Amino acid sequence: MPRLKLDDVLDDDDLLGEVKLSGATASTEDERVLQSFEEINLFIDRHGHKPGDSDKTSVSHTSVSERGLQMRLAGLLDKPDMCDLLRPQDRHSLLPPVDIAPKSLDDVLDDDDLLGADSDDIFDLVHVKPPAARPDKISERQHCKDFEQFKPLFDCCASEIRDGKRKAIKFANESEISAGEFFILNGIMVYVAQVGETQIRNGKKNARLRLIFDNGTEGNNLLRSLATELYKDPNGRRITSPDAGPLFDEQPQEGDLQTGMIYVLKSLSDDPEIRKLDGLLHKIGFTSGKMEVRIQNAHEDPTFLMAPVHPVATYTLYNINKVKLEHLLHNFFADARLDIEITDRFGKKVRPREWFLVKPEVIAEAITRLKDGTIIDCRYDVGRSEIIPIS
């Protein structure tokens, strides 16, 4: 299935606005231009072609971020003074060659600067602008070496926006930034892959984030820095988490009490043994609070396999005993439970019990059968990887 592009699902000029040329961390005009050009270089490093050359027959097949980079490159090529600044970084020969008009032989012979004293070197470039110093801040965003691990998450998010399971809403508060969340910054989708240790200073929390960008780059930014840039961007957006709806009712009724939620997660572990189970291995968990808070420090929690996780689906619970429901679901999929031992950061051995080798659509079917009561007449067949009637 071809990758869904952000512009396929966010056909809203008001939302995406104009792709900016200025970088998120640059402090001067030259630095912003250099950072913008470096993002174009990184795109070519990853994809092997210039922005806009992926499918010249159909603009609709080009992602929002790629079209933005294509616009940036065109704008830079229209400014000769910018080309001089960027030439030292032009490792893909994107800029036009320097056009030096030839002189006549008489002009050359009459040029005292060229044929001067014996000590002069004819190859000394005395009129060429020296290479511009590359600002350190450009290095804050670099090529994401394991982007293929995150690419399906961007595809899934785009699909869920198209299906109405997610919405892009205006960014309002830095407390919305947590692991597993998506944002749109300067027309580029951003995924918060990891949140480091939280620190409180002057009553404000802060933490180091690992951010993955839809254009194949990543950054190691502070939480409050990301919040500042989202505030500054008039089109900065937070993408809501998917919610499959309340259990046992399509809509909560008056007087209903929300008792928590079921959440289904996939692991983003780098462990080869876990990565080869991608698409099949899922955690079925329960929480009475916010899932985003629950998974924030997943990389330090053996329950989450000591690795970041990504939400696949959530189901809100109303007037339900979540402990009994948890036992029912876990027992239903007991034969598919992953048998694994994880060492936590203190060296203690832990055996997580909430990870199952079950496809998300099968989990969704089990939830549906919980809602209509037919789950008691079925069982999960591990060999066939499907729910079948009890014979």
ABEGO torsion letter per residue (X at the ends): XBBBBAAAABBBAAAAEBBBABBAABABAAAAAAAAAAAAAAAAAAAGBBBGAABAABAAABBAAAAAAAAAAAAAAABAAAAAAAAAABAAGABBBBBBBBBBAAAAAABAAABBBAABBAABBAABBBBBBBBAAAAABBBBAAAAAAAAAAAAAAAAAAAGABBBBBBABAAABBBGBBBBBGGBBBBBABBBBBBBBGGBBBBBBBBBBAAGBBBBBBAAAAAAAAAABAABBBBBBBBAEBBGBABBBBGBBBAEBBBBBBBABABAAAAAABGABBBBBBBABBAAAAAAAAAABAAAGGBBBBBABBBBBBGBBAAAAAAAAAAAAAAABBBBBBBBAAGBBBBBAABBBBBAAAAAAAAAAAAAGAAAABBBBAAAGBBBBBX
